[in-house]
Amino acid sequence: MEQKFREQLALNMRVERARKSLTQEKLAELSGISAKHITKIEKACVTPSAYLVYKIAKALDVSVDSL
């Protein structure tokens, strides 16, 4: 279940980031999360905390539920 969550989150993040024409570096800047960690999340290598998901959603201007 955790792997499925990571994969879905990764996909949704990439889609939303592309919609906003943001690079991983820009998303990192907007969210206050390192670009390296954004990359790991988008590759579904790590499971981010709820707080990091919140920060990413806020940076992308979407709801947490949409991620």
N, C-alpha and C positions, 0 to 999 in steps of 0.2 A: 504494500500500500504506500509506503514512504517513497519508493522509487517512482511509482505512478504519479504521486504528488509532485515530485521534483521535475519529472518530465513534462507534466502539464504546465507547471509554473514556468519552466524554461521556455516552452513554446509560446505561452501567452505573453511573457515578457518580450520576446523577440518580435512578436507581431505588433504589440503596442509601441515598442521602441521604433520599429520601422514606420508605423503610421505617423509618428511624430518626427520622423527623420532625425533621430538622435543616434549618435555613436555611443558605444559602450562607455567611452571616456566622458562624454557629456552627461549621460545618465549617472555615472559615478559622481560627477561634480554636483549635479542637482540633488542627488540622494544622500550625499555624504558618506558613501560606501566606496571602497577602493575599486578601481577598474579591474584589478585582478580578481577580486571577490565577485564582481558582477559577471565576469567571464565564467567563473566556476559555477555560479548559479544558473547562467544561461546554458551551460553544458550539462546541467543536471548532475554535477559532481558533488554538490553539497546541499544540505537542507538548511535554508536560512531560518532564522528565528522569526517569530510573528512580528517583532518590531522591525526587522529588516524588510519584510514583505510590506509592512505599512509604509516605511520610508520610500520604497521603490514605487508603490502605488501612488503615493503623494507626488513624487517626482514626475511620474507619467500622467498625472492628473486623471487617474481612474480609481474606481473603488477596489478595495482589497478583494472583494468577491469576484471581480472580473479577472483577477490574476489567478 
